[in-house]
Amino acid sequence: MANLDSFFKLQEEEGGLTGLRGVVVKQFVELLIEAGVSIPSPPPWIEENSNTRILKKEAKSVGVLMRGYTPADHKGPPVWGILKSQVDLMRTECPSNWGIVLLRGEQTFEFGFWVDGAHFERLAEGPHGMKDKNGQVIESYRIHQRNLEETSYAKRFRTVEEFRQYAHI
């Protein structure tokens, strides 16, 4: 990640909120920034409207895929979808230090789960193929909240400080 230092320096002033999707994700990112975590805009090879970011605090950094879940109809158990292409990207760019943040909340961040990349395969179903609106097949994984609650591989957190401890950032 040493080759990213100049990119981070250029992007640090702009911050990483541009392009983030979801009220709960944006709120969580704002809490991270308040806690002193640097969240620059994504590097050029990550889509700008992606919730994929590389978080930095002092000399530490971690690649993070953030997903919010807000049930529209409150039916069925919570399930998060994660694109295989984004998982592959994190495995390539941050092979030893990446993970998934799965957030819950309707209008505000309530709690979340941290899944370290080393344990991702243990909790994810798939990848499953589905067609997008253009008919192209997109592969994605699914993670069910009940699986997160039944394992020690997922760390439930209610505060940014707890998340930072789990993610080592």
C-alpha positions in Angstrom: 0.0 0.0 0.0 3.0 2.3 0.0 2.2 3.3 -3.6 -1.0 4.8 -2.3 0.6 7.4 0.0 0.7 10.1 -2.6 -2.9 9.4 -3.6 -4.1 9.6 0.0 -2.3 12.9 0.5 -4.1 14.4 -2.5 -7.5 13.1 -1.4 -7.2 13.7 2.3 -8.6 17.2 2.1 -11.7 16.2 0.1 -12.7 13.4 2.5 -14.4 10.2 1.6 -18.1 11.0 1.8 -18.4 11.6 -1.9 -20.2 8.8 -3.6 -21.2 6.8 -0.5 -24.6 5.3 -0.7 -27.1 4.9 2.2 -28.1 7.1 5.1 -26.7 4.7 7.7 -23.4 4.2 5.9 -22.9 8.0 5.5 -23.7 8.4 9.2 -21.2 5.7 10.2 -18.5 7.2 8.0 -19.1 10.6 9.6 -18.7 9.0 13.1 -15.4 7.4 11.9 -14.1 10.8 10.7 -15.1 12.4 14.1 -13.0 9.6 15.7 -10.0 10.7 13.7 -10.1 8.0 10.9 -9.1 9.3 7.5 -11.4 8.1 4.7 -10.2 9.5 1.4 -12.2 9.2 -1.8 -11.7 5.8 -3.3 -8.5 5.2 -5.4 -9.1 5.4 -9.2 -9.6 1.7 -9.6 -12.6 1.7 -7.2 -15.8 3.1 -8.5 -16.5 6.5 -6.9 -20.1 5.5 -6.1 -18.9 2.4 -4.2 -19.1 1.9 -0.4 -15.6 0.4 -0.7 -13.0 2.5 1.1 -9.5 2.2 2.6 -9.6 3.6 6.1 -6.5 5.1 7.6 -5.5 6.0 11.2 -1.9 7.1 11.7 0.3 4.3 10.1 -2.5 1.7 10.0 -4.9 1.1 7.1 -7.6 -1.4 6.3 -9.7 -2.1 3.3 -13.4 -2.0 4.1 -16.6 -2.9 2.2 -19.5 -1.1 4.0 -23.1 -2.2 3.6 -26.2 -0.8 5.2 -29.4 -2.7 5.7 -32.7 -0.8 6.1 -35.7 -3.1 5.8 -38.3 -1.5 3.6 -41.1 -3.8 4.7 -39.8 -5.4 7.9 -40.5 -8.8 6.4 -38.0 -11.6 6.5 -34.6 -11.8 8.2 -31.9 -9.2 7.2 -29.6 -10.3 4.3 -26.8 -8.2 2.9 -25.6 -8.6 -0.7 -22.0 -8.1 -1.5 -20.7 -8.0 -5.1 -18.0 -10.6 -5.8 -16.1 -8.1 -7.9 -15.7 -5.9 -4.8 -14.6 -8.8 -2.6 -12.0 -9.7 -5.3 -10.8 -6.1 -5.4 -10.3 -6.1 -1.6 -8.5 -9.4 -1.7 -6.1 -8.0 -4.3 -5.5 -4.5 -2.9 -5.5 -5.4 0.8 -4.8 -9.1 0.9 -4.0 -9.3 4.6 -6.0 -6.5 6.0 -9.6 -6.1 4.8 -13.1 -6.8 5.9 -16.8 -6.2 5.6 -18.9 -3.8 7.7 -22.6 -4.7 7.8 -24.7 -1.9 9.3 -28.2 -1.9 10.7 -30.5 1.1 11.4 -33.4 2.7 9.8 -32.7 6.5 10.0 -29.6 6.2 12.2 -26.8 3.8 12.8 -27.9 1.3 15.5 -25.3 -1.5 15.4 -23.1 -3.3 13.0 -21.0 -6.4 12.4 -17.3 -6.6 11.5 -16.3 -9.6 9.4 -12.6 -9.9 8.9 -11.7 -10.8 5.3 -10.0 -14.0 6.6 -13.4 -15.2 7.8 -15.5 -14.0 5.0 -15.9 -17.3 3.2 -17.1 -19.0 6.4 -20.1 -16.6 6.6 -21.0 -15.8 3.0 -23.3 -17.8 0.8 -22.3 -18.0 -2.9 -21.3 -16.4 -5.1 -24.7 -16.5 -6.8 -25.3 -15.2 -10.3 -28.1 -12.8 -11.1 -28.9 -10.6 -14.1 -28.8 -6.9 -13.9 -31.1 -4.6 -15.7 -29.0 -4.9 -18.9 -29.1 -8.7 -18.8 -25.5 -9.2 -17.7 -24.8 -11.7 -15.0 -23.4 -10.2 -11.8 -22.1 -12.5 -9.1 -22.7 -11.6 -5.5 -22.5 -13.2 -2.0 -25.2 -13.1 0.6 -24.7 -12.9 4.4 -27.6 -13.5 6.7 -27.8 -11.7 10.1 -28.7 -15.0 11.9 -25.4 -16.5 10.7 -23.6 -13.4 12.0 -25.2 -13.8 15.4 -24.4 -17.5 15.7 -20.7 -17.3 15.2 -17.5 -15.9 16.7 -16.2 -14.9 13.3 -18.5 -11.9 13.2 -18.0 -9.2 15.8 -21.0 -7.2 16.7 -20.4 -3.5 17.6 -22.5 -0.6 18.8 -19.8 2.1 18.7 -17.1 3.3 16.4 -14.6 2.6 19.1 -15.6 -1.1 19.2 -15.4 -1.3 15.4 -11.9 0.3 15.5 -10.8 -2.3 18.0 -12.1 -5.2 15.9 -10.7 -3.8 12.6 -7.4 -2.8 14.2 -7.6 0.8 12.9 
